[in-house]
C-alpha cells in the first residue's frame, strides 16, 4: 500500500548574518509537524535552506570586507549547523547559488514568458534594499519602509514585469482556502481586492544573482528566484512530492507566499500548494528582534549552554500565530518547571521504583484516547503550543496518580503471624507492581506523543522502558523486560 505523501518546507533565510532565534523557531515548528506526519505513517519530504542571491548578502559582505562567496559559504554553514544541532529532520538543504537551482528557476521563468505574462517596460519606484522590493508611497510609514524603518531609494530603470494583475480574481478565490490563520487571510486579501499591480521581476546591471533568460543585462528578482526553491529543492523527486502540503513562513513574508507565489505557479502551469502556515515573531520585551536594536538572541550560542530538546521545547511552547516574548530566562524557567520537575522527575521516580519492585500487568488506569483526540485536533489546526499544553495536562494527571497510589509504600513483613504477614506483603508488592505497570504505560504514551517536540528525550525514555516510538504502541501492553533506573533527563539549571 502506497503511503500518503506530505511535503513541508520552511522559508529560506538570507545569509547576510548568523541565524537568530526566530530562524530556530520556524525550523523547529516545521520539524515538529514533519515528525508528527512521519509518526502517522506518511511519506514526508522536509525542505529547508538558505537564500544566497539577495543583494543584502552582497552589501553585508562588502561591509565586512569579505569576498561574497566566502561570506555566503560561512553564514550558510551557520544555518546548516543550527539545523543539525537542533535535530531538524530535513531531507534537503537548499542553497540558491547551486547550479541545479538556477536551471529550474530559468525553466519556470521561460514557461511564464511563453504564457505571455512577462513584458519589458521603463520603471520608476521607491525601492527598499532590505526587502528587495518596490513600495508605493501609501505602503510606507512616515515615508519609511514598514519593516526596516529606512527611507527607500528612488530608482529608474528598464525592467521586466510579471502580469500579477491578471490573476487578481483567481487569487481572491485561492487565498481564503490556502492561508492559515484567518487573520493573515484578511491581511493580504484586502490588498488584493483593493489594487493588484504588475510587479517588476528583474534587476538591471546587478552583479549577483541568476541571469534573466535571454537577457544577461538583467538578473532575476531575488523573490522570484527564492520562491522557486520549493520546486528546485525536490530535484529528481518533483513528480513524487509536488505540490507541497504545507509552506511554513513568518508573517513578514506572507504577501510573497500568499499572492506572488500562487500567481507564478498558475502562470507556469503548476499545481498549487495546499496550505501556507503564517507564524508570528519572537520578540524581546515586546519589540521585534533586530541587529540595529541589539536585542537579537543567537541560538547557536544558546545551544552551547542548553540541550537541543530544552531549546526546542521552550520555542514550541510559544504561540504559533501571535508574537511571543522569548529570552534565556524563559528557557531556564520552562526547562526547570515543566521538563525537569514534571516530566523528568516522573520518569526518574517510576523507573527507580520499577527497577526495585518490577511491574505486573494491569489494565490502564490513565487512558490516552481523549488526549490523543485533542492532540490530533490541535495538530490539524497547527496549534503546536496547545498540543504541548494537552500533553502536559496528561503528565500532570500521571504525577497526581503516582502521588495518590504511592507505589513506594510496600507493606513490610511482620514477626508476629508470619503467614498472614507474608501474604499481606506479597499483596502489597503486587499492587505496587500493578500501579507501576500503569505508570510505565502512561509514560510510554507521553513519550510517543511528545516525540515530535523533544525527540532525543523521547528516545531515551523508550530505551529505558523498552518500547518503540510509534502511534500503534499507544496503550498497548508493555514488553516483559527488566527496567533500570533512568539517567537524569533534565538537570536543574541554577
C-alpha positions as CSV (number, residue, x, y, z in Angstrom):
1,X,0.0,0.0,0.0
2,X,1.4,3.4,-1.0
3,X,1.9,5.9,1.8
4,X,0.2,9.3,1.7
5,X,2.9,11.9,1.0
6,X,3.5,15.0,3.0
7,X,5.8,17.7,1.6
8,X,6.6,20.5,4.0
9,X,9.0,23.5,3.7
10,X,10.3,26.4,5.7
11,X,11.2,29.7,4.2
12,X,14.8,30.1,3.0
13,X,16.8,32.6,5.0
14,X,19.1,35.4,3.9
15,X,22.7,34.7,4.9
16,X,23.7,38.3,5.5
17,X,24.3,37.4,9.1
18,X,24.3,34.5,11.5
19,X,20.9,32.9,12.3
20,X,18.8,34.4,15.1
21,X,16.3,32.6,17.3
22,X,13.4,33.5,15.0
23,X,15.0,31.2,12.4
24,X,15.3,28.5,15.0
25,X,11.6,28.9,15.9
26,X,10.5,28.4,12.3
27,X,12.8,25.4,11.9
28,X,11.5,23.5,15.0
29,X,7.9,24.4,14.2
30,X,8.2,22.8,10.8
31,X,10.2,19.9,12.2
32,X,7.6,19.0,14.8
33,X,4.9,19.0,12.1
34,X,7.1,16.8,9.8
35,X,7.8,14.4,12.7
36,X,4.1,14.2,13.5
37,X,3.3,13.2,10.0
38,X,6.0,10.6,9.9
39,X,4.6,9.2,13.2
40,X,1.2,9.0,11.3
41,X,2.9,6.8,8.7
42,X,3.1,9.4,5.9
43,X,5.9,9.7,3.3
44,X,7.4,13.0,4.4
45,X,9.8,15.2,2.5
46,X,11.1,18.2,4.5
47,X,12.9,21.1,2.8
48,X,14.8,23.9,4.3
49,X,17.8,26.0,3.3
50,X,19.2,29.5,2.6
51,X,18.7,32.3,0.1
52,X,22.1,33.3,-1.2
53,X,21.2,35.5,-4.2
54,X,19.9,38.5,-2.3
55,X,21.6,42.0,-2.6
56,X,21.5,42.3,1.2
57,X,24.0,39.4,1.3
58,X,26.3,41.4,-1.1
59,X,26.1,44.5,0.9
60,X,26.8,42.7,4.2
61,X,29.9,41.0,2.6
62,X,31.2,44.4,1.3
63,X,30.6,45.9,4.8
64,X,32.5,43.0,6.4
65,X,35.3,43.3,3.8
66,X,35.0,39.6,2.9
67,X,34.6,38.2,-0.7
68,X,30.9,37.5,-1.3
69,X,31.4,33.7,-2.0
70,X,33.4,33.3,1.2
71,X,31.0,35.3,3.2
72,X,28.0,33.4,2.0
73,X,29.6,30.0,2.5
74,X,30.5,30.9,6.1
75,X,27.0,32.0,7.0
76,X,25.3,29.2,5.1
77,X,27.4,26.8,7.3
78,X,26.0,28.5,10.4
79,X,22.4,27.9,9.2
80,X,23.1,24.3,8.4
81,X,24.9,23.9,11.7
82,X,21.8,25.3,13.5
83,X,19.6,22.7,11.8
84,X,21.8,19.8,12.7
85,X,22.3,20.9,16.4
86,X,18.5,21.4,16.8
87,X,17.9,17.9,15.4
88,X,15.9,19.2,12.4
89,X,15.0,16.2,10.3
90,X,15.2,17.8,6.9
91,X,15.6,15.8,3.7
92,X,17.2,18.5,1.6
93,X,19.0,21.8,2.4
94,X,18.7,24.2,-0.5
95,X,21.4,26.7,-1.4
96,X,20.2,29.0,-4.1
97,X,23.7,29.6,-5.7
98,X,23.6,25.9,-6.7
99,X,23.6,25.3,-10.5
100,X,20.6,22.9,-10.3
101,X,18.5,25.6,-8.6
102,X,19.3,28.3,-11.3
103,X,18.3,25.8,-14.1
104,X,14.9,25.2,-12.5
105,X,14.4,29.0,-12.0
106,X,15.1,29.8,-15.6
107,X,13.0,26.9,-16.8
108,X,9.9,28.1,-14.9
109,X,10.5,31.7,-15.9
110,X,10.6,30.6,-19.6
111,X,7.2,28.9,-19.1
112,X,5.8,32.2,-17.7
113,X,7.3,34.1,-20.7
114,X,5.8,31.6,-23.1
115,X,2.5,32.3,-21.5
116,X,2.9,35.9,-22.4
117,X,2.9,37.0,-18.7
118,X,6.2,38.9,-18.8
119,X,6.9,42.2,-20.6
120,X,9.6,44.8,-20.7
121,X,9.0,48.5,-19.8
122,X,10.5,51.5,-18.0
123,X,10.1,51.6,-14.3
124,X,10.4,54.3,-11.6
125,X,9.7,53.5,-8.0
126,X,10.7,53.5,-4.3
127,X,13.0,50.6,-3.6
128,X,13.9,49.1,-0.2
129,X,17.2,47.2,-0.4
130,X,16.5,45.3,2.8
131,X,13.2,43.9,1.4
132,X,14.4,43.8,-2.2
133,X,11.0,45.2,-3.0
134,X,9.4,48.3,-4.6
135,X,6.9,50.2,-2.5
136,X,4.2,52.6,-3.3
137,X,4.1,55.8,-1.2
138,X,0.9,54.7,0.6
139,X,2.6,51.5,1.7
140,X,5.3,53.4,3.6
141,X,5.0,54.6,7.2
142,X,6.2,58.2,7.6
143,X,8.0,57.8,4.3
144,X,9.9,54.8,5.5
145,X,9.8,51.0,4.9
146,X,7.5,49.4,7.4
147,X,9.9,46.5,8.1
148,X,13.3,48.3,8.1
149,X,12.3,51.9,9.2
150,X,14.5,53.3,6.4
151,X,13.7,55.6,3.5
152,X,13.6,53.7,0.3
153,X,15.8,54.7,-2.7
154,X,14.2,56.2,-5.8
155,X,15.1,54.0,-8.8
156,X,14.6,54.5,-12.5
157,X,15.4,51.6,-14.8
158,X,14.4,49.4,-17.7
159,X,12.7,46.3,-16.2
160,X,10.8,43.1,-16.9
161,X,7.3,42.9,-15.4
162,X,5.1,40.0,-14.4
163,X,1.4,40.4,-15.1
164,X,0.3,39.8,-11.5
165,X,-2.8,41.9,-12.0
166,X,-4.0,39.2,-14.5
167,X,-4.5,36.8,-11.6
168,X,-6.4,39.1,-9.2
169,X,-9.8,37.2,-9.4
170,X,-8.2,33.8,-9.1
171,X,-6.1,34.8,-6.1
172,X,-9.3,36.1,-4.3
173,X,-10.7,32.6,-4.6
174,X,-7.4,30.8,-3.7
175,X,-6.2,32.8,-0.6
176,X,-9.1,32.0,1.8
177,X,-8.5,28.3,1.3
178,X,-4.7,28.5,1.3
179,X,-3.6,30.8,4.1
180,X,-3.7,30.0,7.8
181,X,-4.6,31.6,10.2
182,X,-7.7,33.6,9.1
183,X,-6.3,36.9,10.3
184,X,-3.5,36.5,7.7
185,X,-6.1,35.8,5.0
186,X,-7.7,39.2,5.6
187,X,-4.4,41.0,5.8
188,X,-3.5,40.1,2.2
189,X,-7.0,39.7,0.7
190,X,-7.8,43.3,1.4
191,X,-4.8,44.4,-0.5
192,X,-5.5,42.1,-3.4
193,X,-9.1,43.3,-3.7
194,X,-8.1,47.0,-3.5
195,X,-5.5,47.0,-6.2
196,X,-3.1,44.4,-7.6
197,X,-0.4,45.9,-9.8
198,X,2.0,44.1,-12.1
199,X,5.4,43.6,-10.4
200,X,9.0,44.2,-11.5
201,X,10.8,40.9,-11.6
202,X,14.3,41.9,-12.8
203,X,17.3,43.9,-11.6
204,X,19.3,45.9,-14.2
205,X,23.1,45.5,-14.2
206,X,23.1,43.7,-10.9
207,X,26.4,41.9,-10.1
208,X,24.9,39.0,-8.2
209,X,22.1,36.5,-8.8
210,X,20.6,34.4,-11.6
211,X,20.7,35.7,-15.2
212,X,17.4,36.6,-16.7
213,X,16.5,34.3,-19.6
214,X,17.8,35.6,-23.0
215,X,19.0,38.9,-21.5
216,X,22.2,39.0,-19.5
217,X,21.9,42.7,-18.7
218,X,19.4,41.7,-16.1
219,X,19.3,39.4,-13.1
220,X,16.1,37.7,-11.9
221,X,14.5,39.5,-8.9
222,X,15.5,37.5,-5.8
223,X,12.0,36.9,-4.7
224,X,11.1,35.0,-7.9
225,X,14.4,33.1,-7.6
226,X,13.8,32.3,-3.9
227,X,10.2,31.1,-4.2
228,X,11.1,28.6,-6.9
229,X,13.3,26.8,-4.3
230,X,10.2,24.9,-3.2
231,X,10.3,23.2,-6.6
232,X,14.0,23.1,-7.3
233,X,14.8,21.7,-3.8
234,X,12.9,18.5,-4.8
235,X,15.4,17.8,-7.6
236,X,14.6,14.4,-9.1
237,X,11.7,13.9,-6.7
238,X,9.5,16.7,-8.1
239,X,7.0,14.3,-9.6
240,X,6.7,12.4,-6.4
241,X,6.2,15.2,-3.9
242,X,4.9,18.4,-5.7
243,X,2.6,20.1,-4.8
244,X,3.6,20.9,-1.2
245,X,1.1,20.2,1.5
246,X,2.5,23.0,3.7
247,X,4.8,26.0,3.5
248,X,5.8,27.4,6.9
249,X,6.8,31.1,6.8
250,X,6.9,34.2,9.1
251,X,4.3,36.9,8.9
252,X,6.8,39.4,7.3
253,X,6.8,37.4,4.1
254,X,3.1,36.5,3.9
255,X,2.5,38.6,0.8
256,X,5.2,37.0,-1.3
257,X,3.9,33.5,-0.5
258,X,0.2,34.0,-0.5
259,X,0.0,36.3,-3.6
260,X,3.1,36.3,-5.8
261,X,3.9,32.5,-5.4
262,X,0.5,31.2,-6.4
263,X,0.3,33.6,-9.3
264,X,3.7,32.5,-10.6
265,X,2.6,28.8,-10.3
266,X,-0.7,29.5,-12.1
267,X,1.2,31.2,-14.9
268,X,3.8,28.4,-15.2
269,X,1.1,25.7,-15.2
270,X,2.0,24.1,-11.9
271,X,-0.4,22.7,-9.3
272,X,-0.8,24.9,-6.2
273,X,0.5,24.1,-2.7
274,X,-2.3,23.1,-0.2
275,X,-1.6,25.3,2.8
276,X,0.5,28.3,3.9
277,X,1.1,28.5,7.6
278,X,2.0,32.1,8.6
279,X,3.5,32.3,12.1
280,X,4.2,35.2,14.4
281,X,7.5,36.7,15.5
282,X,9.6,36.1,18.6
283,X,10.1,39.4,20.4
284,X,12.2,40.8,23.2
285,X,10.3,42.9,25.7
286,X,7.6,43.3,23.1
287,X,10.0,44.6,20.4
288,X,10.9,42.8,17.2
289,X,14.4,41.3,17.3
290,X,16.8,43.2,15.1
291,X,20.5,43.8,14.9
292,X,20.1,47.6,15.0
293,X,18.3,47.4,18.3
294,X,21.0,44.9,19.6
295,X,18.3,42.5,21.0
296,X,18.9,39.5,18.8
297,X,19.2,36.1,20.5
298,X,21.7,33.8,18.9
299,X,20.5,30.2,19.0
300,X,24.0,28.8,18.3
301,X,25.3,30.4,21.5
302,X,22.2,29.1,23.4
303,X,23.0,25.6,22.1
304,X,26.4,25.7,23.7
305,X,24.7,26.1,27.1
306,X,21.4,24.2,26.9
307,X,20.3,20.9,25.3
308,X,18.6,20.9,21.9
309,X,15.4,19.5,23.5
310,X,15.3,22.2,26.1
311,X,15.5,24.9,23.4
312,X,13.1,23.1,21.1
313,X,10.6,22.8,23.9
314,X,10.9,26.4,25.0
315,X,10.4,27.6,21.4
316,X,7.4,25.3,20.7
317,X,5.7,26.5,23.8
318,X,5.4,29.9,22.2
319,X,2.2,30.8,20.4
320,X,2.3,29.8,16.7
321,X,0.2,32.6,15.4
322,X,0.8,35.5,17.8
323,X,4.1,37.3,18.6
324,X,5.7,35.8,21.7
325,X,8.4,37.3,24.0
326,X,11.4,35.0,24.2
327,X,14.5,35.1,26.4
328,X,17.2,32.9,28.0
329,X,15.3,33.2,31.3
330,X,12.3,31.6,29.6
331,X,14.4,28.6,28.5
332,X,15.5,28.1,32.1
333,X,12.0,28.5,33.5
334,X,10.4,26.0,31.1
335,X,13.3,23.6,31.5
336,X,13.1,23.6,35.3
337,X,9.4,23.7,35.9
338,X,8.0,21.7,33.1
339,X,10.8,19.4,31.7
340,X,12.7,18.7,34.9
341,X,10.1,18.9,37.6
342,X,7.1,17.4,35.8
343,X,8.4,15.1,33.0
344,X,12.0,14.3,34.2
345,X,11.0,13.7,37.8
346,X,8.1,11.4,36.8
347,X,10.4,9.2,34.6
348,X,13.1,9.1,37.3
349,X,10.7,8.1,40.1
350,X,8.9,5.5,38.1
351,X,12.0,3.9,36.6
352,X,13.6,3.8,40.1
353,X,10.6,2.0,41.6
354,X,10.2,-0.3,38.6
355,X,13.8,-1.4,39.0
356,X,13.2,-2.1,42.7
357,X,9.9,-3.8,42.5
358,X,9.3,-4.7,38.9
359,X,6.0,-4.3,37.1
360,X,2.9,-6.6,36.9
361,X,0.4,-6.5,34.1
362,X,-2.7,-4.5,34.8
363,X,-5.5,-2.6,33.0
364,X,-4.6,1.0,32.0
365,X,-5.8,3.5,34.6
366,X,-4.6,6.5,32.6
367,X,-6.2,6.0,29.1
368,X,-4.8,8.1,26.3
369,X,-7.8,8.2,23.9
370,X,-9.1,11.7,24.9
371,X,-5.7,13.2,25.0
372,X,-4.9,11.7,21.6
373,X,-8.0,13.2,20.1
374,X,-7.1,16.7,21.4
375,X,-3.5,16.3,20.2
376,X,-4.7,15.3,16.7
377,X,-7.2,18.3,16.6
378,X,-4.5,20.8,17.6
379,X,-2.0,19.4,15.1
380,X,-4.7,19.7,12.4
381,X,-5.0,23.4,13.3
382,X,-1.2,23.8,13.6
383,X,-1.6,24.9,17.2
384,X,1.5,23.2,18.5
385,X,1.6,25.2,21.7
386,X,-1.8,23.7,22.5
387,X,-0.6,20.2,21.7
388,X,2.1,20.6,24.4
389,X,-0.5,22.0,26.9
390,X,-2.6,18.9,26.3
391,X,0.3,16.5,26.7
392,X,1.3,18.3,30.0
393,X,-2.2,18.0,31.3
394,X,-1.8,14.2,30.9
395,X,1.6,14.4,32.6
396,X,0.1,16.3,35.5
397,X,-2.6,13.6,35.8
398,X,0.1,10.9,35.8
399,X,2.0,12.7,38.5
400,X,-1.2,13.0,40.6
401,X,-1.8,9.3,40.1
402,X,1.6,8.3,41.5
403,X,1.0,10.6,44.5
404,X,-2.4,9.1,45.1
405,X,-1.3,5.4,44.8
406,X,2.1,5.7,46.5
407,X,3.6,2.6,44.9
408,X,6.7,3.0,47.1
409,X,4.7,2.2,50.2
410,X,5.1,-1.6,50.2
411,X,4.0,-3.3,53.5
412,X,6.9,-4.9,55.3
413,X,6.5,-8.5,56.7
414,X,6.0,-8.5,60.5
415,X,7.4,-11.1,63.0
416,X,4.0,-12.0,64.5
417,X,1.5,-14.1,62.5
418,X,4.2,-14.7,59.8
419,X,1.9,-16.4,57.2
420,X,-0.6,-13.5,57.3
421,X,2.2,-11.1,57.2
422,X,3.9,-12.6,54.2
423,X,0.5,-12.7,52.3
424,X,-0.1,-9.0,53.1
425,X,3.4,-8.2,52.0
426,X,3.1,-10.1,48.8
427,X,-0.3,-8.5,48.0
428,X,1.2,-5.1,48.7
429,X,4.1,-5.7,46.4
430,X,1.7,-7.0,43.7
431,X,-0.4,-3.8,44.0
432,X,2.7,-1.6,43.7
433,X,3.9,-3.6,40.6
434,X,0.4,-3.1,39.0
435,X,0.5,0.6,39.7
436,X,4.0,0.9,38.3
437,X,2.8,-1.0,35.2
438,X,0.1,1.6,34.7
439,X,2.6,4.4,35.2
440,X,5.1,3.0,32.7
441,X,2.2,2.6,30.2
442,X,1.3,6.3,30.8
443,X,5.0,7.3,30.3
444,X,5.1,5.4,27.1
445,X,2.1,7.3,25.9
446,X,3.7,10.6,26.9
447,X,7.0,9.8,25.1
448,X,5.3,8.8,21.9
449,X,3.1,12.0,21.7
450,X,5.9,14.3,22.8
451,X,8.5,12.8,20.4
452,X,7.9,15.3,17.6
453,X,8.9,18.1,20.1
454,X,11.7,16.6,22.1
455,X,12.9,13.6,20.0
456,X,16.2,12.9,21.8
457,X,14.4,12.7,25.2
458,X,11.6,10.5,23.8
459,X,14.2,8.0,22.5
460,X,15.9,7.9,25.9
461,X,12.6,7.2,27.6
462,X,11.8,4.5,25.0
463,X,15.2,2.8,25.7
464,X,14.7,2.9,29.4
465,X,11.3,1.2,29.3
466,X,11.9,-0.9,26.2
467,X,9.2,0.3,23.7
468,X,9.1,1.7,20.2
469,X,8.2,5.3,19.3
470,X,5.0,4.6,17.3
471,X,1.4,5.6,17.5
472,X,0.5,1.9,17.2
473,X,2.2,1.4,20.6
474,X,-0.2,3.8,22.5
475,X,-1.9,1.9,25.4
476,X,-0.6,-1.4,24.1
477,X,0.7,-3.9,26.7
478,X,4.3,-3.5,27.7
479,X,7.0,-5.9,26.7
480,X,8.3,-8.0,29.5
481,X,11.8,-6.7,30.4
482,X,13.9,-5.6,33.3
483,X,13.6,-1.9,33.9
484,X,16.6,0.0,35.2
485,X,16.6,3.5,36.7
486,X,16.7,6.2,34.0
487,X,19.5,8.7,33.8
488,X,18.5,12.2,34.8
489,X,16.8,13.6,31.7
490,X,16.8,17.2,32.7
491,X,19.3,18.5,35.3
492,X,18.0,21.6,37.1
493,X,19.6,24.8,35.8
494,X,20.5,27.2,38.6
